[in-house]
Amino acid sequence: MTKPTSSAPSQRMLRVGEQVRAAITQVLQRGDVRDEVIEKTVISISEVRMSPDLKMATAYVTPLGVKDHDTVIAALNKHAKYIRGRLGNQLRQLKYMPEVRFRDDTSFDNYQKIDALLRSPEVQRDLGSDEDQD
């Protein structure tokens, strides 16, 4: 019997991703990474997605109060091996320590675009006409 393939993450992938997110957050909050760009930036880690074999962790981050996200993402990726090494204490239960890579989280931008669309006069007009019919 073959296992059905699914693109949705498994419970284990979600659980380990949350553990990796918490561990990376602790490393960044403690100031373990000695980089001027990272030290002076508040970084929010919204999600960590794990590969099916749990060997790759993709952390989606949002640097707060910074216009140029690419500089912060590049600095994090430059120190990814060091950060991976610092995760060992919190992730001892894992057989393999996942390789960490950082990506810019654009979901907040998408939320702002959707909000702007919903507030546009055309949509408000259409929503107003539905309420009139009730």
C-alpha positions as CSV (number, residue, x, y, z in Angstrom):
1,M,0.0,0.0,0.0
2,T,1.5,3.4,-1.0
3,K,1.2,6.5,1.0
4,P,-0.9,9.3,-0.5
5,T,1.2,12.3,-1.4
6,S,0.0,15.6,-0.2
7,S,1.4,19.1,-0.4
8,A,0.1,20.0,3.0
9,P,2.7,19.8,5.8
10,S,2.4,16.9,8.3
11,Q,1.8,17.4,12.0
12,R,5.4,16.6,12.7
13,M,6.6,19.2,10.2
14,L,4.4,21.8,11.8
15,R,5.5,20.9,15.3
16,V,9.2,20.9,14.5
17,G,8.9,24.1,12.5
18,E,7.4,25.8,15.5
19,Q,10.2,24.5,17.7
20,V,12.8,25.8,15.2
21,R,11.0,29.2,15.1
22,A,11.2,29.5,18.9
23,A,14.8,28.5,19.0
24,I,15.9,31.0,16.3
25,T,13.9,33.7,18.1
26,Q,15.8,33.0,21.3
27,V,19.2,33.1,19.5
28,L,18.3,36.5,18.0
29,Q,16.9,37.9,21.2
30,R,20.0,36.9,23.2
31,G,22.2,38.8,20.7
32,D,24.4,35.8,19.9
33,V,24.9,36.9,16.3
34,R,27.5,39.6,16.2
35,D,26.5,41.6,13.1
36,E,25.7,45.3,13.1
37,V,22.7,45.0,10.8
38,I,21.1,42.2,12.8
39,E,21.9,43.7,16.2
40,K,20.2,47.0,15.5
41,T,17.1,45.5,13.8
42,V,14.0,44.0,15.4
43,I,13.3,40.9,13.5
44,S,10.0,39.1,13.5
45,I,9.9,35.4,12.5
46,S,6.4,34.7,11.4
47,E,6.8,31.1,10.2
48,V,9.3,28.3,9.7
49,R,8.5,25.7,7.1
50,M,10.3,22.4,7.3
51,S,11.1,20.1,4.4
52,P,9.5,16.6,4.6
53,D,12.7,15.0,5.8
54,L,13.2,17.8,8.4
55,K,16.7,18.6,7.2
56,M,15.8,22.0,5.7
57,A,14.2,24.9,7.6
58,T,13.0,28.0,5.7
59,A,12.4,30.9,8.1
60,Y,10.1,33.7,6.9
61,V,11.2,36.9,8.6
62,T,10.1,40.5,8.6
63,P,12.6,43.1,9.7
64,L,10.6,45.8,11.6
65,G,11.2,49.5,11.0
66,V,13.6,48.8,8.1
67,K,12.9,49.8,4.5
68,D,15.6,47.6,2.9
69,H,14.7,44.0,3.9
70,D,17.3,42.5,1.5
71,T,20.2,43.7,3.6
72,V,18.9,42.1,6.8
73,I,18.0,38.9,4.9
74,A,21.5,38.7,3.4
75,A,23.0,39.2,6.9
76,L,20.9,36.4,8.4
77,N,21.8,34.1,5.5
78,K,25.5,35.0,5.9
79,H,25.3,33.8,9.6
80,A,22.9,30.9,9.0
81,K,25.6,28.3,9.8
82,Y,26.4,30.0,13.1
83,I,22.7,30.3,14.0
84,R,22.3,26.6,13.1
85,G,25.1,25.7,15.5
86,R,23.4,27.8,18.3
87,L,20.1,25.9,17.9
88,G,21.6,22.6,19.1
89,N,20.9,23.1,22.8
90,Q,17.1,23.7,22.2
91,L,16.7,21.0,19.4
92,R,18.5,18.1,21.0
93,Q,15.7,15.7,20.3
94,L,16.1,16.0,16.5
95,K,18.2,13.4,14.8
96,Y,19.5,15.9,12.3
97,M,20.0,19.6,12.9
98,P,18.2,21.3,10.0
99,E,20.0,23.7,7.7
100,V,18.4,27.1,8.1
101,R,17.7,29.6,5.3
102,F,16.0,32.9,5.7
103,R,13.4,34.5,3.3
104,D,11.6,37.7,3.3
105,D,8.0,37.3,4.5
106,T,5.8,39.2,2.0
107,S,2.4,38.0,3.5
108,F,2.0,41.4,5.3
109,D,2.3,43.2,2.0
110,N,-0.3,40.9,0.5
111,Y,-2.7,41.6,3.5
112,Q,-2.3,45.3,2.9
113,K,-3.1,44.9,-0.8
114,I,-6.2,42.9,0.0
115,D,-7.3,45.4,2.6
116,A,-6.8,48.3,0.2
117,L,-8.9,46.4,-2.4
118,L,-11.7,45.8,0.1
119,R,-11.7,49.4,1.1
120,S,-11.8,50.6,-2.5
121,P,-14.9,52.6,-3.7
122,E,-15.9,49.9,-6.2
123,V,-16.0,47.1,-3.7
124,Q,-17.7,49.3,-1.1
125,R,-20.3,50.2,-3.8
126,D,-20.9,46.5,-4.5
127,L,-21.2,45.7,-0.8
128,G,-23.6,48.5,-0.3
129,S,-25.9,47.3,-3.0
130,D,-26.1,43.8,-1.4
131,E,-27.1,45.3,1.9
132,D,-29.9,47.3,0.2
133,Q,-31.5,44.1,-1.2
134,D,-31.8,42.5,2.3
